[in-house]
């Protein structure tokens, strides 16, 4: 299942469409599409529809600290 992720890095918000899948005992996260810092609302809507994302974006996530 794909989902919309907003990562915050050095004060900027980056939008991604991501998917997680289990490989053996590990969960692997794959970036399906990078939408940029400030995606056009039409492009964001098309990407969400294309990948089948129905939920609202998750909270800002910070990978590593």
GUVEX-329489 format. One line per 2 residues: number of its first residue (from 0); their letters; for each residue x, y, z of N, C-alpha, C. Coordinates in steps of 0.02 Angstrom, whole numbers. Example, Ala and Ser with C-alpha at 12.3 -4.5 7.8 and 13.67 -1.06 7.14 Angstrom:
GUVEX-329489
0	AS	660 -284 390 615 -225 390 660 -165 390 ~ 642 -112 354 684 -53 357 645 2 394
end
This chain:
GUVEX-329489
0	XX	42 -59 0 0 0 0 44 62 0 ~ 28 110 -41 66 172 -46 38 223 2
2	XX	81 270 22 60 323 67 100 386 53 ~ 72 443 73 103 508 63 143 526 125
4	XX	207 542 116 251 559 172 277 630 161 ~ 277 669 214 307 735 212 364 734 261
6	XX	425 741 235 485 742 278 507 814 286 ~ 529 830 346 553 898 359 629 894 370
8	XX	666 928 326 739 928 329 763 999 327 ~ 799 1020 379 827 1088 384 774 1141 372
10	XX	714 1130 398 661 1180 392 619 1176 329 ~ 639 1134 282 601 1127 220 561 1062 221
12	XX	502 1063 190 459 1004 187 465 973 118 ~ 478 908 116 485 870 53 430 817 50
14	XX	397 812 -7 340 767 -15 361 706 -56 ~ 341 647 -32 356 584 -65 295 540 -66
16	XX	290 495 -115 243 440 -114 287 379 -101 ~ 273 342 -47 315 286 -27 273 223 -17
18	XX	307 166 -16 275 102 -4 322 60 40 ~ 293 22 85 333 -22 127 313 -94 112
20	XX	363 -138 113 350 -209 100 397 -250 143 ~ 374 -308 162 414 -353 204 456 -398 160
22	XX	522 -400 173 568 -444 139 601 -486 193 ~ 579 -549 198 601 -591 253 574 -563 318
24	XX	618 -548 365 596 -520 429 602 -444 431 ~ 630 -415 378 640 -342 377 586 -307 337
26	XX	572 -246 355 526 -205 317 567 -156 275 ~ 556 -157 210 593 -113 165 546 -57 142
28	XX	570 3 141 531 61 118 558 81 50 ~ 512 90 3 532 109 -65 498 174 -83
30	XX	537 221 -111 509 284 -135 482 273 -205 ~ 418 283 -214 386 274 -279 390 337 -321
32	XX	382 395 -288 385 458 -325 405 514 -279 ~ 451 556 -302 471 616 -266 432 673 -294
34	XX	396 710 -253 353 764 -276 383 833 -266 ~ 438 838 -232 472 903 -224 454 939 -160
36	XX	479 1001 -154 467 1039 -93 398 1068 -90 ~ 373 1093 -145 308 1125 -146 271 1102 -208
38	XX	243 1040 -207 212 1014 -267 149 1052 -286 ~ 138 1059 -350 78 1089 -377 18 1047 -353
40	XX	-35 1076 -328 -92 1038 -303 -121 989 -355 ~ -121 1008 -419 -146 962 -471 -100 903 -478
42	XX	-34 915 -476 14 860 -482 9 813 -422 ~ 1 842 -363 -6 802 -302 -68 759 -306
44	XX	-123 788 -328 -186 751 -333 -180 693 -384 ~ -149 707 -441 -139 655 -492 -95 599 -467
46	XX	-41 616 -431 5 565 -405 -30 522 -353 ~ -69 553 -309 -105 515 -258 -155 468 -290
48	XX	-190 491 -342 -238 448 -377 -202 392 -414 ~ -146 407 -446 -109 356 -484 -85 299 -440
50	XX	-58 316 -382 -31 265 -337 -84 237 -290 ~ -145 263 -292 -200 236 -252 -197 256 -179
52	XX	-170 315 -165 -166 340 -97 -232 374 -79 ~ -264 351 -25 -328 380 -6 -324 420 59
54	XX	-275 405 100 -269 437 166 -235 505 158 ~ -245 547 208 -211 612 211 -137 600 227
56	XX	-94 650 214 -23 640 227 -9 628 301 ~ 42 587 313 62 574 382 96 635 411
58	XX	108 635 475 143 691 508 213 696 480 ~ 245 754 489 313 763 467 356 710 499
60	XX	398 679 459 443 627 484 515 650 473 ~ 556 635 519 627 651 512 665 586 516
62	XX	700 569 461 740 508 460 809 524 488 ~ 827 488 539 890 503 572 887 570 607
64	X	930 585 650 928 649 684 993 685 683
end
